[in-house]
Amino acid sequence: MTRDMSEGQRAYETRRAARAGLSLEKWLAQKDRDRQQEARAQEKAAKPPERPKKRGLLARLLDRAHKPL
């Protein structure tokens, strides 16, 4: 990521890293890791929820047997 950054961007990120108490490399790695986690969270949120598995025949019959008339 440092290759495609301009000098101004590099200076800005260096100041942010210094403020956080990290080196530039660690700061950029942390930003990349956070970006990947956010992408995974968005992907997970976009997935439709799975339908609950239908209970088996015996379990449904036992539930029905325990219900009051």
C-alpha positions, -999 to 999 in steps of 0.1 A, spaced: 0 0 0 29 24 6 39 22 -31 7 38 -44 6 66 -18 17 101 -26 42 119 -4 13 139 12 -7 108 19 24 91 34 31 121 56 -5 121 68 -5 84 76 28 87 94 13 114 116 -17 93 124 5 63 131 27 84 155 -4 97 172 -15 61 178 19 51 190 26 27 161 51 25 132 38 33 97 40 -4 87 21 -15 117 -5 12 112 -11 3 76 -13 -34 85 -39 -26 112 -59 -4 87 -59 -33 62 -69 -58 88 -98 -35 99 -109 -30 63 -110 -68 58 -130 -74 89 -155 -47 78 -158 -64 44 -164 -98 60 -191 -82 83 -209 -66 54 -207 -99 34 -222 -118 64 -249 -92 68 -258 -94 31 -264 -132 33 -300 -142 40 -305 -159 73 -307 -197 72 -340 -213 79 -341 -233 111 -339 -270 106 -373 -288 108 -376 -311 138 -379 -348 132 -411 -368 132 -407 -383 167 -398 -350 183 -429 -334 167 -451 -362 179 -437 -360 214 -443 -323 215 -478 -328 204 -484 -355 230 -472 -332 258 -496 -304 248 -528 -303 268 -561 -311 251 
